[in-house]
Amino acid sequence: MKKIGQGRTAEVFDLENGRVVKLMLPGFPEKELQEELHCAQEVGQFDLPAPKCYGIVEMDGRKGLVYDLAAGESLRQHMLRTGEIEGDMARMARAHRRILGCAYSGGKDIRKWLRWQTERSKLLEDTLKKRALEVMDALPDGNALLHGDFHPDNVQFDGGRVMVIDWMNLARGCPECDIARTCFLMRDSALPQDMPQAQREEFQQIRRRAAAAYLKEMGKTEEQLRPWTTAILAARTAEVPTEEETLLPRIQKLLNGEEITG
């Protein structure tokens, strides 16, 4: 089998029959594999551009999942290679609108999950945490299907169609939550520490332009998303505490009503 990709938890191999196998790295919990299978089965209920999952297999002593091949390259790769930022963001937004248009009664309640993460955060001091939780309490419920990790690296493009991958953070809730998280992941999530400064500055400019184009396509403004962005960043202090230096000042600005563009 030809290895075609690797992530933090798994390696992906081409089965050469239009399918791939995602083999988990040693030590990967069986429970999380079952959870990924469940998410894939949930997504399979909808008519969405997502690879079909064919279940759990075991190869060479390792367990994994078989999926349809998501051909092409990620939208991030395509965007950097071609410079088609606005076009790629239009493709991405169309796929996201299609997902968010699905009514969903399963999965985790995103409001409860954000609150749980914020409550267990060790980085937020009590006053800041209290203010963030008050913002969360005022957020609306929703029953939209949320991807939970929707960004250009999780959207494949083969020149004709897109395919959305990595559904492990599947949830239900208000569409604005997923849109706000996408904007954060695209524009403000931490860059690799070993990235040269010149490359870092150039890539950050591209990220800002892409996030602005995506937001325009989704018909939303930063101000409309402010409460959800506050909740997402507060929760992320527990989810990814290594981003403390960037998260805490931005949460403070959001709560103080200050300017929030990247």
C-alpha positions in Angstrom: 0.0 0.0 0.0 1.2 3.5 -0.8 1.2 5.9 2.1 -0.5 9.2 1.1 -0.7 11.0 4.3 0.0 11.2 8.0 -1.4 13.1 10.9 -1.0 13.3 14.7 -2.9 10.1 15.3 -2.9 8.1 12.1 -1.3 7.2 8.7 -3.4 7.1 5.5 -2.7 4.5 2.8 -4.2 4.2 -0.7 -6.0 0.8 -1.2 -5.9 1.5 -5.0 -9.6 0.7 -5.4 -11.0 4.2 -4.8 -10.7 3.8 -1.1 -8.1 4.5 1.6 -7.4 3.0 5.0 -6.7 5.3 7.9 -4.5 3.2 10.3 -4.2 4.5 13.8 -0.7 4.9 15.3 0.3 2.6 18.2 -1.3 3.6 21.4 -4.4 5.3 19.9 -7.4 4.6 22.1 -9.9 2.1 20.8 -12.7 4.3 22.2 -11.7 7.2 20.0 -11.7 5.0 17.0 -15.2 3.9 17.8 -16.2 7.6 18.2 -14.8 8.5 14.8 -16.7 5.6 13.3 -19.9 6.8 14.9 -19.4 10.4 13.6 -18.8 9.0 10.1 -22.0 7.0 10.3 -23.9 10.1 11.5 -22.6 12.1 8.6 -23.6 9.3 6.2 -27.2 10.0 7.0 -27.0 13.3 5.0 -26.4 14.0 1.3 -23.1 15.8 1.9 -19.7 15.9 0.1 -18.1 13.6 2.7 -16.2 10.3 2.1 -18.3 7.2 2.9 -16.9 5.1 5.8 -16.9 1.3 5.4 -16.1 0.4 9.0 -13.2 -0.7 11.1 -10.5 -3.0 9.8 -7.2 -4.5 11.2 -4.0 -4.6 9.2 -0.6 -5.6 10.4 -1.8 -5.5 14.0 -3.2 -2.0 13.7 -6.8 -0.9 13.6 -8.2 1.7 11.3 -11.1 2.9 9.2 -11.7 2.5 5.5 -13.1 5.5 3.6 -13.7 6.6 0.1 -10.7 8.4 -1.4 -11.0 12.1 -1.2 -9.1 12.9 -4.3 -7.1 16.0 -5.1 -5.4 18.4 -2.7 -6.5 20.4 0.3 -8.0 23.9 -0.4 -5.0 25.3 1.5 -2.6 23.6 -0.8 -4.6 24.7 -3.9 -4.9 28.3 -2.6 -1.2 28.6 -2.0 -0.3 26.9 -5.3 -2.7 28.9 -7.5 -3.4 32.1 -5.6 -7.1 31.6 -6.1 -8.0 32.7 -2.6 -11.4 34.2 -3.3 -12.4 31.3 -5.6 -11.3 28.7 -3.1 -13.1 30.5 -0.3 -16.3 30.6 -2.4 -16.0 26.8 -2.8 -15.4 26.3 0.9 -18.3 28.5 1.8 -20.7 26.7 -0.5 -19.8 23.4 1.2 -20.1 24.9 4.6 -23.6 26.3 3.9 -24.7 22.9 2.7 -23.5 21.3 6.0 -25.1 24.0 8.2 -28.3 23.7 6.3 -28.8 20.1 7.7 -31.0 19.8 10.8 -29.4 17.5 13.3 -30.6 16.1 16.7 -27.7 13.9 17.6 -24.1 14.7 18.6 -22.9 16.9 21.4 -24.6 20.2 22.2 -21.9 22.7 21.3 -23.0 25.3 23.9 -22.7 22.7 26.7 -19.3 21.6 25.4 -18.0 25.1 25.2 -19.1 25.8 28.7 -17.6 22.5 30.0 -14.2 23.4 28.4 -14.3 26.9 29.8 -15.2 25.8 33.3 -12.3 23.4 33.4 -9.8 25.9 32.0 -6.8 26.5 34.2 -5.6 29.6 32.2 -8.6 31.8 32.7 -8.6 33.8 36.0 -11.9 33.8 37.9 -13.2 37.2 36.8 -12.4 36.6 33.1 -13.9 33.1 33.3 -17.1 34.4 34.9 -17.5 37.1 32.2 -17.0 34.5 29.4 -19.5 32.1 30.9 -22.1 35.0 31.1 -21.6 35.5 27.4 -22.1 31.8 26.8 -25.3 31.8 28.9 -26.8 34.3 26.5 -26.0 32.4 23.3 -28.9 30.8 21.4 -29.5 27.1 21.0 -29.6 25.5 17.5 -30.1 22.3 15.7 -27.8 22.7 12.7 -25.2 20.1 11.9 -21.8 21.5 12.8 -18.5 20.1 11.5 -16.4 21.5 14.4 -13.1 21.6 12.6 -14.0 23.2 9.2 -10.9 24.9 7.6 -9.1 24.7 4.3 -6.9 21.7 5.3 -10.1 19.6 5.8 -11.6 20.4 2.4 -10.2 18.4 -0.5 -10.5 19.8 -4.1 -9.9 17.7 -7.2 -10.5 20.5 -9.7 -14.2 19.7 -10.1 -15.7 19.0 -6.7 -14.9 19.4 -3.0 -14.9 16.7 -0.3 -15.0 17.5 3.4 -13.0 15.3 5.7 -12.2 14.8 9.4 -15.6 14.9 11.1 -14.5 13.8 14.6 -15.7 17.1 16.2 -19.2 16.7 14.9 -21.8 18.6 17.0 -25.2 20.3 16.8 -25.9 24.0 17.5 -26.1 27.4 16.0 -24.5 27.9 12.6 -22.7 31.0 13.7 -20.7 28.9 16.1 -19.1 26.8 13.3 -18.6 30.0 11.2 -16.8 31.7 14.1 -14.6 28.7 14.8 -13.7 28.4 11.1 -12.6 32.1 11.0 -10.5 31.6 14.1 -8.8 28.4 12.8 -8.1 30.0 9.4 -6.7 33.3 10.7 -5.7 33.1 14.3 -4.7 29.6 15.3 -1.0 29.1 16.1 1.5 28.8 13.3 4.4 26.3 13.5 7.1 27.6 15.8 9.8 26.7 13.3 8.3 28.7 10.5 10.7 31.5 9.4 9.6 35.0 10.2 9.4 36.2 6.6 7.3 33.2 5.6 5.2 33.6 8.7 4.3 37.2 7.8 3.5 36.3 4.2 1.3 33.3 5.3 -0.5 35.5 7.9 -1.4 38.0 5.2 -2.9 35.1 3.1 -4.8 33.8 6.1 -6.3 37.2 6.8 -7.4 37.7 3.2 -8.8 34.2 3.0 -10.8 34.6 6.3 -12.2 37.9 5.1 -13.3 36.3 1.8 -14.9 33.4 3.6 -16.7 35.6 6.0 -18.1 37.7 3.1 -19.3 34.6 1.3 -21.1 33.4 4.5 -22.8 36.8 4.8 -21.5 37.4 8.3 -19.5 40.1 10.1 -16.9 39.9 12.9 -19.3 41.9 15.1 -22.2 39.5 14.5 -19.9 36.6 15.5 -18.3 38.3 18.6 -20.2 36.4 21.3 -19.4 33.0 19.6 -15.8 34.0 19.0 -15.6 34.9 22.7 -17.0 31.5 23.7 -14.7 29.6 21.3 -11.6 31.3 22.5 -12.5 30.9 26.1 -13.0 27.1 25.6 -9.8 26.9 23.6 -7.8 27.9 26.7 -8.6 24.4 27.9 -8.6 22.7 24.5 -5.2 24.1 23.4 -3.6 25.8 26.4 -0.3 26.2 24.6 -1.9 29.2 22.7 -2.2 31.1 26.0 -0.1 34.1 24.8 -2.5 34.9 21.9 -5.8 33.7 23.5 -5.9 35.6 26.7 -5.4 39.2 25.4 -7.9 38.5 22.6 -10.5 37.2 25.0 -10.0 40.4 27.1 -10.5 42.6 24.0 -13.6 40.7 22.9 -15.2 41.1 26.4 -14.3 44.8 26.4 -15.9 45.4 23.1 -12.6 46.4 21.4 -11.7 46.0 17.8 -11.5 42.3 16.9 -10.2 42.0 13.3 -7.0 39.9 12.8 
